[in-house]
């Protein structure tokens, strides 16, 4: 039976997807050293739902808490920010596990944010990885998100995988295992975050919207909901730091853009696994997102 199911899955998945993304030929994560949690981060909330073991972090959400969150020790003006993350299997609807940049504490009501969020799911459906960009308060009150959502070409609950944000004055690139899945270029100051941000991570209950627009809620009979993080990477220029600092590159071409191999890999991901793009949402007010 196991052999039959394996063969069935093999024939159900198109060959272009079964092979995984094309090689990018460049691995930005290799240019930034990994650190342990305590070397670059601190607890932000929910300390009783957070443990650190040899530099690896475990956070969890249950009915007795609002989850847990953490924050970098420093703010950054630009850089490469990553972590290896392993998600929980089974029923996780309504729960968000995240790794992101923000200055919401320093600029309440007028903040910037760059998100990687894993939207929890039901056992019969894959996780959704949501990328998002807010700037100048567009996440406060009037929500003007710039979401692009993906399924993944692997099961993120079976092992740790590397997720990263590269942010410099010219572009934002989201990476999964060194494969660029989205590039958000700076087209104007009004549509690009330029102010210093901290690095955050969290697990929390977002039942009102996280899974299929709120159709499925967090079910605490499946608690605890757990997120695991390790191999943190903070390759950035610190706010108020050395003025000669230059952020890591996301491409062998230099400070901006993608190589042809990287672009081909990104196209492959978007063609096969992108499930939502705010620029293609006819229900959105395009005047609020002029970069589209």
C-alpha positions as CSV (number, residue, x, y, z in Angstrom):
1,X,0.0,0.0,0.0
2,X,2.8,2.4,0.9
3,X,4.5,1.8,-2.5
4,X,1.2,2.3,-4.2
5,X,0.6,5.7,-2.5
6,X,4.2,6.8,-3.3
7,X,3.7,6.0,-7.0
8,X,0.3,7.7,-7.0
9,X,1.8,10.9,-5.6
10,X,4.6,10.7,-8.1
11,X,2.3,10.7,-11.0
12,X,-0.1,13.3,-9.5
13,X,2.7,15.9,-9.1
14,X,3.8,17.5,-12.4
15,X,7.5,16.7,-13.1
16,X,8.4,20.4,-13.0
17,X,7.2,20.6,-9.4
18,X,8.4,17.3,-8.2
19,X,12.0,18.2,-9.0
20,X,12.0,21.4,-6.9
21,X,13.1,24.8,-8.1
22,X,16.0,25.3,-10.5
23,X,19.4,26.0,-9.0
24,X,20.0,29.6,-8.3
25,X,23.8,29.3,-8.3
26,X,24.0,31.8,-5.4
27,X,23.4,31.3,-1.7
28,X,23.1,34.5,0.3
29,X,22.6,32.7,3.6
30,X,26.2,31.4,3.3
31,X,27.5,35.0,3.6
32,X,26.0,35.6,7.0
33,X,27.0,33.6,10.1
34,X,24.4,31.8,12.2
35,X,23.9,32.9,15.8
36,X,22.1,31.5,18.8
37,X,18.9,33.2,20.1
38,X,20.5,34.9,23.1
39,X,23.2,36.4,20.9
40,X,20.8,38.6,19.0
41,X,17.3,38.5,20.5
42,X,15.3,38.7,23.7
43,X,11.8,37.7,24.8
44,X,9.2,40.3,24.1
45,X,6.1,38.8,25.5
46,X,4.9,35.4,26.8
47,X,8.1,34.3,28.5
48,X,6.4,31.4,30.1
49,X,5.7,30.1,26.6
50,X,9.2,30.3,25.4
51,X,12.3,28.1,25.9
52,X,15.9,28.3,24.7
53,X,18.1,25.3,24.3
54,X,21.6,25.6,23.0
55,X,20.7,28.6,20.9
56,X,17.5,27.2,19.5
57,X,14.1,28.7,20.4
58,X,10.8,27.1,21.0
59,X,7.6,29.2,21.4
60,X,4.1,28.0,21.8
61,X,0.4,29.1,22.0
62,X,-2.2,27.5,24.3
63,X,-5.5,28.5,25.8
64,X,-3.9,30.0,28.8
65,X,-1.9,32.6,26.9
66,X,-1.8,34.9,23.9
67,X,1.3,33.0,22.6
68,X,4.8,34.3,22.7
69,X,7.0,36.8,20.8
70,X,10.7,37.9,20.6
71,X,12.6,40.9,19.4
72,X,16.2,41.6,18.2
73,X,18.5,43.5,20.6
74,X,19.2,46.1,18.0
75,X,17.4,48.0,15.3
76,X,18.7,47.9,11.7
77,X,18.7,50.2,8.7
78,X,19.1,47.4,6.2
79,X,20.4,43.8,6.0
80,X,19.8,40.1,5.6
81,X,17.6,38.6,8.3
82,X,16.9,34.9,8.5
83,X,16.1,31.9,10.6
84,X,15.6,28.1,10.2
85,X,12.0,27.4,11.2
86,X,10.0,24.2,11.7
87,X,6.2,24.4,11.8
88,X,3.7,22.2,13.7
89,X,1.9,19.4,11.9
90,X,-1.8,18.7,12.1
91,X,-4.6,21.1,12.8
92,X,-3.1,24.7,13.1
93,X,-6.0,26.8,11.7
94,X,-6.2,30.3,13.0
95,X,-2.6,30.3,14.3
96,X,0.2,32.4,12.8
97,X,3.9,31.7,13.2
98,X,6.0,34.6,12.0
99,X,9.4,36.2,11.4
100,X,9.4,39.9,10.4
101,X,10.8,43.4,10.6
102,X,8.9,46.2,12.2
103,X,9.2,49.6,14.0
104,X,5.6,49.4,15.4
105,X,6.8,49.9,19.0
106,X,8.8,53.0,18.1
107,X,6.2,54.4,15.7
108,X,2.8,53.4,16.9
109,X,0.1,54.4,14.4
110,X,2.8,55.2,11.8
111,X,4.9,52.1,11.5
112,X,6.6,50.1,8.7
113,X,6.8,46.3,8.5
114,X,8.1,43.5,6.3
115,X,6.5,40.1,7.1
116,X,7.0,36.4,6.7
117,X,3.9,34.8,8.2
118,X,2.9,31.1,8.1
119,X,-0.9,30.9,8.1
120,X,-2.1,27.9,10.0
121,X,-4.2,25.3,8.2
122,X,-6.3,22.2,8.4
123,X,-4.7,18.7,8.1
124,X,-6.0,18.2,4.5
125,X,-4.4,21.5,3.2
126,X,-0.9,22.9,3.0
127,X,0.4,25.9,4.9
128,X,0.3,29.3,3.3
129,X,3.4,31.4,3.5
130,X,2.3,35.1,3.4
131,X,4.8,37.8,2.5
132,X,3.7,41.4,3.2
133,X,5.0,45.0,3.1
134,X,3.6,47.9,5.1
135,X,4.9,51.4,5.3
136,X,4.1,54.7,7.1
137,X,1.2,53.4,9.0
138,X,-0.5,51.5,6.3
139,X,-0.9,48.6,8.8
140,X,-2.4,50.9,11.4
141,X,-6.2,51.5,11.2
142,X,-6.6,51.6,7.4
143,X,-5.0,48.4,6.2
144,X,-3.1,48.7,3.0
145,X,-1.2,45.4,2.8
146,X,0.9,44.3,-0.1
147,X,0.4,40.6,0.3
148,X,1.8,37.8,-1.9
149,X,1.0,34.3,-0.7
150,X,2.6,30.9,-1.6
151,X,2.3,27.2,-0.9
152,X,5.7,25.5,-0.5
153,X,7.3,22.8,-2.6
154,X,8.1,20.8,0.6
155,X,6.4,20.0,3.9
156,X,7.5,22.7,6.3
157,X,6.5,20.5,9.3
158,X,8.9,17.7,8.6
159,X,12.2,19.6,9.0
160,X,13.8,23.0,9.5
161,X,14.0,25.2,6.4
162,X,15.6,28.6,6.0
163,X,13.5,31.7,5.5
164,X,14.9,35.2,5.1
165,X,14.2,38.8,4.2
166,X,16.8,40.9,2.4
167,X,16.1,44.6,2.8
168,X,18.3,47.4,1.5
169,X,17.5,50.9,0.2
170,X,16.7,49.6,-3.3
171,X,14.7,46.4,-2.8
172,X,13.2,43.7,-0.6
173,X,13.7,40.0,-1.5
174,X,12.1,37.1,0.3
175,X,14.0,33.9,0.3
176,X,13.1,30.2,1.1
177,X,16.2,28.0,1.3
178,X,18.1,30.6,-0.7
179,X,15.5,30.6,-3.5
180,X,14.0,34.1,-4.1
181,X,10.3,33.8,-4.1
182,X,9.4,37.5,-4.3
183,X,11.3,40.7,-5.1
184,X,9.7,44.1,-4.1
185,X,11.7,46.9,-5.7
186,X,11.7,50.5,-4.5
187,X,9.7,52.4,-7.1
188,X,9.1,55.5,-4.9
189,X,9.7,56.6,-1.3
190,X,6.0,56.5,-0.7
191,X,5.7,52.8,-1.4
192,X,9.0,51.5,0.3
193,X,10.0,51.2,4.0
194,X,13.1,53.2,4.7
195,X,13.1,53.8,8.4
196,X,15.0,51.6,10.9
197,X,13.3,48.4,12.1
198,X,13.9,45.6,14.6
199,X,13.6,41.9,13.8
200,X,10.7,40.0,15.5
201,X,9.1,36.6,15.7
202,X,5.9,35.3,17.3
203,X,3.2,32.7,17.5
204,X,-0.4,34.0,18.1
205,X,-4.1,33.4,17.6
206,X,-5.3,35.2,14.5
207,X,-8.6,33.3,14.1
208,X,-10.5,36.2,12.7
209,X,-8.6,36.1,9.4
210,X,-5.6,33.7,9.2
211,X,-7.1,30.6,7.7
212,X,-9.3,31.1,4.6
213,X,-10.4,34.5,5.7
214,X,-11.4,33.3,9.2
215,X,-13.4,30.3,8.1
216,X,-11.5,28.0,10.3
217,X,-10.6,29.1,13.9
218,X,-8.0,28.0,16.4
219,X,-9.1,24.8,18.1
220,X,-7.4,24.5,21.5
221,X,-8.2,20.8,21.7
222,X,-5.1,20.5,19.5
223,X,-2.9,22.7,21.8
224,X,-0.1,23.5,22.3
225,X,0.7,25.1,18.9
226,X,4.5,25.2,18.6
227,X,7.0,27.1,16.5
228,X,10.7,26.2,16.4
229,X,13.5,28.5,15.4
230,X,17.3,28.0,15.1
231,X,20.3,29.2,13.1
232,X,19.3,32.9,13.3
233,X,21.0,35.3,10.9
234,X,21.3,39.1,11.5
235,X,23.6,40.4,8.7
236,X,22.6,44.0,8.9
237,X,23.7,47.6,9.4
238,X,22.6,48.6,12.9
239,X,20.8,51.9,13.5
240,X,23.4,54.4,14.6
241,X,26.3,52.0,13.8
242,X,29.3,52.3,11.5
243,X,28.4,54.6,8.6
244,X,30.7,52.5,6.3
245,X,28.5,49.4,6.8
246,X,27.2,47.9,3.6
247,X,24.3,45.4,3.7
248,X,24.8,41.9,2.3
249,X,23.9,41.3,-1.3
250,X,21.0,39.1,-2.4
251,X,22.6,38.4,-5.8
252,X,26.0,37.8,-7.4
253,X,25.3,40.9,-9.5
254,X,25.8,43.2,-6.6
255,X,23.6,45.3,-4.3
256,X,20.4,45.1,-6.4
257,X,18.6,42.8,-8.7
258,X,18.6,39.1,-9.4
259,X,20.8,37.0,-11.6
260,X,19.2,35.2,-14.5
261,X,19.4,31.9,-12.6
262,X,17.7,33.5,-9.5
263,X,15.1,35.1,-11.7
264,X,14.3,31.7,-13.4
265,X,14.0,30.1,-10.0
266,X,11.7,32.8,-8.7
267,X,9.5,32.6,-11.8
268,X,9.3,28.8,-11.2
269,X,8.1,29.3,-7.7
270,X,5.5,32.0,-8.7
271,X,4.2,30.0,-11.6
272,X,3.8,26.8,-9.6
273,X,3.1,27.9,-6.0
274,X,1.9,31.5,-5.8
275,X,-1.7,31.5,-4.6
276,X,-2.4,35.2,-4.2
277,X,-1.0,38.5,-5.4
278,X,-2.4,41.8,-4.2
279,X,-1.6,43.4,-7.6
280,X,-3.9,41.0,-9.3
281,X,-6.8,41.3,-6.9
282,X,-9.6,43.1,-8.8
283,X,-11.4,43.8,-5.5
284,X,-8.6,46.1,-4.3
285,X,-8.5,49.8,-4.8
286,X,-5.5,50.2,-7.1
287,X,-5.1,53.9,-6.2
288,X,-3.8,52.7,-2.8
289,X,-1.1,50.6,-4.3
290,X,0.3,52.7,-7.2
291,X,3.4,50.4,-7.5
292,X,1.3,47.8,-9.2
